[in-house]
Every structure is written in structure tokens, then in C-alpha cells.
Amino acid sequence: MINLKKNHEKENKEFEEKNKKNIKGNLEEEEFSFNKKRKKTSSKSGMGEVLKELKIKLINFKEGFFNSKNSSIKIMSILWIITIFSGYLYFSSKDNTPKVVFERESLKQQNEKEKLYIYYPEKNKIANKEIEVEKNISKSSKIRRTLDETLNELKTLEKIPNINEKTEVYYYIVNNIIYLDLPEKLFDRVKSPTDELLIIYSIVNTMTNIDTNLDTVKILINGADMDKVKYANLKRDFKFRKDI
């Protein structure tokens, strides 16, 4: 009788030890698989895959877990599961987007802006407004940009007809003088000498505020050096004027 009792106690002890080893092994295997999976998956798409893998692994030691008679083993197993899951949620919630520590000098230069002015007629006077252009672009690009902006403003105000500034308006720089080649039809809506001067100085003031070395404008009409279109003497030099 005593031997049967001892054998029974021995079998129970061996059963519990076996369950402990199985649960511990499963937990270690689960933790290793979880860490490996976390490295391979991103914070968004990885969550579903790791949870799916976790579910599969939990099923593998479910039977041993519930058959165990030792409550401390069950509690330990639950704590391991909670720890692993909490760790995954923590690391997956972190923003892994690289943060800019410093900005390269070339990128700074690309983003830098320079303020220039375009001029246009307003109540028989010349007004201006500020525009921004990229600071690192060439002088010719700045001239083209401000010239196009001025012509577009004149078209919006219906001071000039609808021309194509890209194909009908040209400029050349010789010895710091801007030669501005305009189409004759640019002055079709001119009704008075004042109208003509306001159009001319809108363009002249715009062109000469880009660079201090470019202070003179010579106007050509359809590529020719003409005396006039309607009123103004076009053979003279035009310079920046504030008083018009």
C-alpha cells in the first residue's frame, strides 16, 4: 500500500515537472519567435502577422497549460504573455520615421527666396507689388520671371492685348544694357501718351530693379530700332523712375 502511494506521488511529481518544462519551453519558443517576427515586420503591417503567429503558438501549449495542477505555473504563463504583448505594442507604436538632425547647405540654398518687385499702372501712376523668386537661380531666369509677371499683370488690367510673352517678347543684355524686344501690337490699346509711358515704365522699372548693374533699357519693336510706335521717343535710354 505504501509503495502504491509513493508511486502515485512520484507520477504526479513527474507530471508537474513535465508540464513545467513544456510550458517554459513553449514560452521561450514563443518569445524568440515573437522577437524575430517583430524585426521583420513594420509597425503597421507587422501587428496582424505577429498576432496571428502568437495565436498559433499559444494553441501549441494550451493543453499543457490547462491540464497543469500548479496555479503558479498558470499565473507565470499569463504574465509572460502579457509582458510579450505589451512589449510588442510599445515598440510598434513608436515612430520609426528618421528625423532630420541637420539640413544640408544645398537644400537650404534651394529653399531660400529673394524678394523682387514688379510694376504696373494704377490710377495714372506706377504702383508695385512684391514677388518671391528662388535666390539661387540665374540672373537671366530672374529677369524672365519678373518680365513675365509684369506682362501678365498688364494683361489682367487690360492695358495690353493678350500676347504670348514666351514667343513674342525677348531681351538681350549687352554691356549691362537690357535690349527689350517688344511686339508692336503691345501698344494697340494705348489711347494717350500717358497710357504709353505707364506701359513702358512698368516694364522698365521691373527690369532695372533686379540688378543694380542693369540700370538702362533700350526698347526695340519687332527687332528694329524704331523712333516711336504712337507717342514716346523709343530711341532714348530708359532708366528707373519713381516719379511717374
C-alpha angles and dihedrals in degrees: 000000000000090000092052090051092049091048090050092050090047091052091050091050092049090048092053093046090050091051091049091053093046094049093044091048092048091048092050091047090048093050092049092047091046094052091046091050093048092057093052099047131065123239092261108034094032097064096069093045095048093047089051091050091046091054092052092049093048091055090057094065098028094102094051091045096055094039092055115109093199111092092195090063091053092050091048091051092051091049091051091051092048091048094050094046093046090050091052093050091049096052095040091053093056116102107245094185110125112248122222108247095181135356120240116246092236091056091049091054092050091054097046116108132205124209119229134165134234121200131217140164118274123171094339092310137089116259129179141205134198125252132179125229132178109275096216097055121107125269091249091054090052091050092049092047096050093042092052091046090052094049091048090052090051090050091049090052089047092237092128133027123259103281131166103245092191095059104022104041122062138168137197131192119217122167092343091307119120113220106203116200111201132178115248091234089066086085097046093112095048111123101171143016088260092056090052095047092049091054093046095048093044087063097036095051091047093051096046097049093064098072130011090221091059101069103137132068126193115195123217125185116217088340094307132110099239130182093227146326099215115330118342125082104245098186094076128084117265119213135178113290128190097180100067 
